[in-house]
Amino acid sequence: MDDAEPSSSLQVAVDEALQRKNGTAVAALVESLPSAGVETRKACLRSLKAAVSDDPAVVAPALPSCESLLEDDERSVCLLTAKLFVTVAETDPDAVIPVVSALAERLADDEEFYYVRARSAEALGYVALEHPDTVASPELLADCRVGLSFDEPAVKEKLAKALEHVALGDPERLRHHVSALADHLDDENDLVRYHLSTALAVVGCQHPRRLAEASDALGARLADENAHVQGRAAEALGLLARSEADVSLPESLAELDEGEPFVVERARFALATDGPDSGNEEVETDTEIGSVDAIRETTAEAVAAITEPDGDGTCPHCGLTLPEGGPPMCPQCGAPY
């Protein structure tokens, strides 16, 4: 079908239903979206995505009808659909539960466009924050771990973010994957290192002894060029020090007593105990440290700081000189800026 009538009339009808906040009407109209013209499909998906910030409940009933668009013949339609699911999942993860299986299939498909796989992982991560049992299957965790080794940089970033969200949703889910996560703490992407060090710190909140498997990798991150990676590594080591594991804290922790508050507070947290006997010690810091809730509350701010443009025309993730007038996405690593 081309984009003359009735496809264009579908776009108008969807926009009008969204303006009326009539979720039932939106859902009924979107049922015919897969058979509409390409431009109409894209326009309607953009309208649905834009409406989420105003009222996700209006868009939620239409999501099951959008599921098939994840495998649309047009790559741009697939990506817009995945982005729609990310936007909804961030604000209303319950609404994305019906399409979790479809998103997991896109993530597992090695032949899928890698941006679609990246956004699918991101959407699944947001759902995992509130519903880890629904998302964190052994198969999906395996896909994420394998992808950290072989995927495109843009996908690795979202895989690491999804794993962090799985941990925040239920630290139990990753307690047996500490070594696998630690293997990628030296990734060249700041966000990959941050998300994985955060995931390990979260696991350490409930299973600190497990972090012994990652002690060397975490210790190496104390010299990381990114302060938020340094801070999370110090926080994780502080949790490990409060366990019964037979490990020694790196001497380099003592060198972090000055500088960025995010690092200094967590270095002091780590140095405030010499072992499990002082595990209940109250640590004097400017904010609560070493708990799942505290980590969850500080992650968004940390990511915002990491992704803030440097102002020198280079990608804050991979250092590539960015083209002028191009889209706000690095052509090398795929990260937004």
URURVEN-V182409 format. One record per backbone hydrogen bond with DSSP energy under -0.5 kcal/mol. CO is the residue of the C=O (numbers start at 1). NH is the residue of the N-H. E is the energy in kcal/mol with one decimal. If there is no record, write none. Layout:
co=[CO;CO]
nh=[NH;NH]
e=[E;E]
This chain:
co=[4;4;6;7;8;9;10;11;12;13;14;15;16;17;18;21;22;23;24;25;26;27;29;30;32;33;37;38;39;40;41;42;43;44;45;46;47;48;49;49;51;51;52;55;55;56;56;57;59;59;60;62;62;63;63;64;66;67;68;69;73;74;74;75;76;77;78;79;80;81;82;83;84;85;86;87;88;88;92;92;93;93;94;96;97;99;100;101;102;103;104;105;106;108;109;113;113;114;115;116;117;118;119;120;121;122;123;124;125;126;127;127;131;131;132;135;137;138;139;140;141;142;143;144;145;146;146;147;152;152;153;154;155;156;157;158;159;160;161;162;163;164;165;166;170;171;172;174;177;178;179;181;182;184;188;189;190;191;192;193;194;195;196;197;198;199;200;201;202;202;203;203;207;208;209;210;211;212;214;215;216;217;218;219;220;221;225;226;227;228;229;230;231;232;233;234;235;236;237;238;239;240;243;245;250;251;252;253;254;260;260;261;262;263;264;265;266;267;268;270;275;276;278;281;283;291;292;293;294;295;296;298;299;300;301;302;303;304;313;314;315;320;323;327;328;330;335]
nh=[7;8;10;11;12;13;14;15;16;17;18;19;20;22;21;23;26;27;28;29;30;31;32;33;35;36;41;42;43;44;45;46;47;48;49;50;51;52;52;53;54;55;56;58;59;59;60;61;62;63;63;65;66;66;67;67;69;70;71;72;75;77;78;79;80;81;82;83;84;85;86;87;88;89;90;91;91;92;95;96;96;97;97;99;100;103;104;105;106;107;108;109;109;110;112;116;117;118;119;120;121;122;123;124;125;126;127;128;129;130;130;131;134;135;136;137;141;142;143;144;145;146;147;148;149;149;150;151;155;156;157;158;159;160;161;162;163;164;165;166;167;168;169;170;173;174;175;177;181;182;183;184;185;187;190;193;194;195;196;197;198;199;200;201;202;203;204;205;205;206;206;207;210;211;212;213;214;215;218;219;220;221;222;222;223;224;227;230;231;232;233;234;235;236;237;238;239;240;241;242;242;243;276;247;253;254;255;256;257;263;264;265;266;267;268;269;270;271;272;273;278;279;281;283;285;295;296;297;298;299;300;302;303;304;305;306;307;308;322;310;319;315;326;329;337;334;330]
e=[-1.4;-0.9;-1.5;-1.6;-1.9;-2.4;-2.7;-2.5;-2.4;-2.4;-2.4;-2.2;-1.9;-2.4;-0.9;-1.0;-2.3;-2.5;-2.0;-2.3;-2.5;-1.0;-1.5;-1.7;-1.0;-1.9;-2.8;-2.5;-2.5;-2.7;-2.2;-2.3;-2.2;-2.6;-2.4;-2.5;-1.8;-0.8;-0.8;-0.6;-0.6;-2.4;-0.5;-1.6;-0.7;-0.5;-2.3;-0.6;-1.9;-0.6;-1.5;-0.7;-0.7;-1.4;-0.7;-0.8;-1.4;-1.8;-1.6;-1.4;-0.6;-0.6;-1.8;-2.3;-2.3;-2.3;-2.3;-2.5;-2.1;-2.1;-2.0;-2.5;-2.3;-2.7;-2.1;-0.9;-0.7;-3.9;-1.5;-0.5;-1.2;-0.6;-1.0;-1.7;-1.6;-2.3;-2.6;-2.0;-1.9;-2.2;-2.0;-0.9;-0.5;-0.9;-1.6;-0.8;-1.9;-2.3;-2.4;-2.3;-2.3;-2.1;-2.6;-2.3;-2.1;-1.9;-1.9;-2.3;-1.3;-0.6;-1.0;-2.8;-1.0;-1.2;-2.7;-2.6;-2.4;-2.0;-2.2;-2.3;-2.4;-2.7;-2.3;-1.4;-0.5;-1.5;-1.3;-2.5;-0.6;-2.6;-2.1;-1.3;-2.7;-2.8;-2.0;-2.6;-2.4;-2.2;-2.2;-2.4;-2.3;-2.5;-2.3;-2.3;-2.0;-1.0;-1.1;-1.9;-2.1;-2.6;-1.5;-1.7;-1.6;-1.6;-0.5;-2.1;-2.6;-3.1;-2.2;-2.4;-2.5;-2.4;-2.3;-2.1;-2.4;-2.3;-2.3;-1.0;-0.8;-0.7;-1.1;-3.0;-1.2;-1.4;-1.9;-1.5;-1.6;-1.0;-2.9;-2.5;-2.0;-1.1;-0.5;-1.1;-1.3;-2.0;-0.5;-2.2;-2.7;-1.9;-2.3;-2.5;-2.4;-2.6;-2.3;-2.1;-1.9;-2.3;-2.4;-0.9;-0.5;-1.8;-0.5;-1.6;-1.6;-1.3;-1.1;-1.9;-0.6;-0.9;-2.8;-2.6;-0.7;-2.5;-2.4;-1.7;-2.0;-2.2;-1.0;-0.8;-1.4;-1.7;-1.9;-0.6;-1.0;-2.2;-2.6;-2.1;-1.2;-1.0;-0.6;-1.7;-2.7;-2.3;-2.0;-2.2;-2.5;-0.7;-3.0;-0.6;-1.6;-2.6;-1.0;-2.8;-1.4;-1.6;-3.1]
